[in-house]
Amino acid sequence: MTATRFPAIHSLSRPVIPAPGLAETRQHWLDQAARLAAQAAEAAQDGDVAQSARLILETLDCERRAGGVGLQVLQLIKPRS
């Protein structure tokens, strides 16, 4: 296994090594969200409510995508029966 092929390499003897580019990808989505939020504010000030609403939804989508970048941990904790 190499760090370039997989998101992270984990072993008991060493820490998790994040894949290169994850921070840049997350920052890309956050930058895009900031640009869209500014455009949404401008559209709202101009009175274009529909355009502002569309841009806000796109902003939220970019923020969701930024939050999803990186390692995902699912079902590691078993619920008590």
N, C-alpha and C positions, 0 to 999 in steps of 0.2 A: 504494500500500500504506500502511496505517496500523498503528500499534502496537496498536490495540484489536482489529483483525480477525485479525492473525497473532500467533503466539507471540513472534516477534522480527523485527526488521528488521535486516538485515546489509548492509553496504556496505564496500567497501575503504577508503573515506575516513572512516568512523566506526565506533565499536564496536557490538556487539550490544546492543539495547535490549530487555530482557525485558518481556513483557506484564504489565500491572498485574494483581495478584491472585495471581501464582504463589507468592510468599512466603507469602501468607495461606493459600492452599490447602495448601501443604506443611505449614505450622504446624498447620492444622486436623487433618490426618492424624496428625501427631506427638502432638498433644494427645489425640486419640482413642486412640491407641496407649498413651499413658501411663495414661489412665483405665482402659482394659481390662486393662492389666498389674496395676494396683492391685486391680481386682476379681478377677483371677485369683489373686493372692496371698492375698486374703481368703478366696476359695472353697477354696483349698488348705489354709489354716489351719483352716477349718471342716470339713475332711475330704471335701469334695465334689470328688473328683478329676476326674470327668467334666466338670463345669462348668468347673473350672479349665483343663482341656485345651482345651475349646472356646474359652474366652476367650484363651488363649495363641495359638491359631490365628488368631483375629480380630485380635489384637495384631500378629502377624507380617504379616497381610494389610494392615493399616493402614501398617506400616512400609514394606512393598513399594510401596504406593500413593504414599507420601510420596517415596520414591526415584524414582518414575516421573514426578513433576511437573516440568515444564520442557522444555527442548529435548532432543530425542533425536538422537543422531548414529549413523547406521548405515551401514556399508559405505563409509566414507571411505578406509580403508586397504586397499589390494589385497594379498591374500596373495601371497607369492613362489611362483612355479611351479617 
